[in-house]
Amino acid sequence: MQARVEPATAEIKWPVQRTSMAVIWACMLFFALQASVEGLGYILGSLESFDEVFRAKYSAHITLVRTRAVAGVLALCSGLFAFAQETRRRKVHTLIGRLYALEVWVAEATSLPMALMAEGGWSNRLAFFLQGSLWLAFPGLAVWAARSKRFRPHRRFMVRNYALT
């Protein structure tokens, strides 16, 4: 029986993989922070900073818009921590995951009424509706997978859900 010879690239796989993950994490952090800062404009911004058409809808449904913005900003931040490798081996992951699911479900509950009010015609309304529907489905499927000890599908559903956020 011959001994298995590992290719020379096997020795450098780990550092390259670690560097790739660091770049992915940096990008995720950057975009989460950027979207959160943009969301703060909807939460803390004045009505005068928006165009006239949006300003009228925004002021008529201020609670709905701000609730969605707050839930979205919090979900972006807490969701990022749930993906951290360190949290997966502790109860912290479950706590962060539940908090993230709550924030997503609040954002989802506000996205469906907003779908009916979206500017840009039926395509924008459909996009809001699909986002809200998938936001509802993916965390439920992820929890089901985790409770069934199927952690690979759990992770995939949560990545999909976070991408929607």
C-alpha positions in Angstrom: 0.0 0.0 0.0 1.4 3.4 -1.0 1.5 6.3 1.4 -0.7 9.2 0.3 1.3 12.2 -0.8 -0.2 15.5 0.0 0.2 18.3 -2.6 2.5 21.1 -1.8 -0.5 23.5 -1.8 -2.0 21.8 1.2 0.6 23.4 3.4 -0.5 26.9 2.4 -4.3 26.2 2.3 -4.9 27.3 5.9 -3.3 30.8 5.8 -4.9 31.5 2.4 -8.3 30.3 3.8 -7.8 32.5 6.9 -6.9 35.5 4.8 -10.0 35.0 2.6 -12.2 34.8 5.7 -10.7 38.0 7.1 -11.4 39.8 3.8 -15.0 38.4 3.8 -15.5 39.5 7.4 -14.1 43.0 6.7 -16.5 43.4 3.7 -19.4 42.2 5.8 -18.5 44.6 8.6 -18.1 47.5 6.2 -21.4 46.9 4.4 -23.3 46.3 7.7 -21.9 49.6 9.1 -22.6 51.5 5.9 -26.2 50.2 5.7 -26.7 50.9 9.4 -25.5 54.5 9.0 -27.8 55.0 6.1 -30.7 53.5 8.2 -30.0 56.1 10.9 -31.1 58.8 8.4 -34.6 57.3 8.4 -34.6 57.0 12.2 -33.0 60.3 13.2 -33.3 62.4 10.0 -35.6 65.3 9.5 -38.5 65.1 7.1 -37.1 68.0 5.1 -34.2 65.9 3.9 -36.4 63.7 1.7 -38.1 64.5 -1.6 -41.7 65.7 -1.6 -43.4 62.4 -2.6 -41.5 60.3 -0.1 -41.8 63.0 2.6 -45.6 62.8 2.4 -45.7 59.0 2.8 -42.9 59.1 5.4 -44.7 61.5 7.6 -48.0 59.7 7.3 -46.4 56.4 8.3 -43.6 57.6 10.5 -43.9 54.9 13.1 -43.9 52.1 10.5 -40.9 53.5 8.6 -38.9 54.1 11.8 -39.8 50.8 13.3 -38.5 49.0 10.2 -35.3 51.1 10.2 -34.6 50.4 13.8 -35.2 46.7 13.5 -33.1 46.6 10.3 -30.2 48.4 11.9 -30.3 46.2 14.9 -30.6 43.0 12.8 -27.6 44.0 10.7 -25.5 44.5 13.8 -26.6 41.4 15.8 -26.6 39.2 12.8 -23.0 39.9 12.2 -22.1 38.7 15.7 -24.1 35.5 15.3 -21.7 34.5 12.4 -18.6 34.9 14.6 -16.9 31.5 15.1 -16.5 32.2 18.8 -20.2 32.5 19.5 -21.1 29.1 17.9 -19.7 27.0 20.8 -21.6 28.9 23.5 -25.1 29.7 24.5 -24.3 33.3 23.3 -25.0 32.1 19.7 -28.5 31.0 20.7 -29.2 34.2 22.5 -27.9 36.4 19.6 -29.8 34.2 17.1 -33.1 34.7 19.0 -32.5 38.4 19.2 -31.7 38.5 15.5 -34.8 36.5 14.6 -37.0 38.9 16.7 -35.5 41.9 15.0 -35.9 40.4 11.5 -39.6 39.5 12.3 -40.3 43.0 13.4 -38.7 44.3 10.2 -40.7 41.7 8.2 -43.9 42.7 9.8 -43.4 46.3 8.8 -42.1 45.5 5.3 -45.4 43.9 4.2 -47.5 47.0 4.8 -44.7 49.1 3.2 -44.9 46.8 0.2 -48.3 48.2 -0.5 -47.1 51.8 -0.4 -43.9 51.4 -2.3 -43.1 53.9 -5.1 -42.0 52.6 -8.4 -44.9 50.4 -9.4 -45.7 46.7 -9.0 -42.1 45.6 -9.4 -41.0 47.5 -6.2 -44.1 46.3 -4.4 -43.4 42.7 -5.4 -39.7 43.1 -4.2 -40.8 44.3 -0.8 -43.4 41.5 -0.5 -40.8 38.8 -1.5 -38.2 40.2 0.9 -40.8 40.2 3.7 -42.0 36.7 2.9 -38.4 35.2 2.7 -37.5 37.1 5.9 -40.3 35.2 7.6 -39.4 31.8 6.0 -35.7 31.6 6.3 -35.3 32.0 10.1 -38.1 29.5 10.7 -36.3 27.0 8.4 -33.0 27.7 10.1 -34.4 27.1 13.6 -36.0 23.9 12.4 -32.7 22.7 10.9 -30.7 23.6 14.1 -33.2 21.8 16.3 -32.8 18.7 14.0 -29.0 19.0 14.5 -28.6 19.8 10.8 -26.2 22.7 11.2 -25.0 23.1 7.6 -28.6 23.8 6.3 -29.1 26.0 9.4 -26.0 28.1 8.5 -27.1 28.3 4.9 -30.6 29.6 5.7 -29.2 32.2 8.1 -26.7 33.4 5.5 -29.6 33.8 3.0 -31.6 35.6 5.7 -28.7 37.9 6.5 -28.2 38.7 2.8 -31.8 39.8 2.7 -31.3 42.1 5.6 
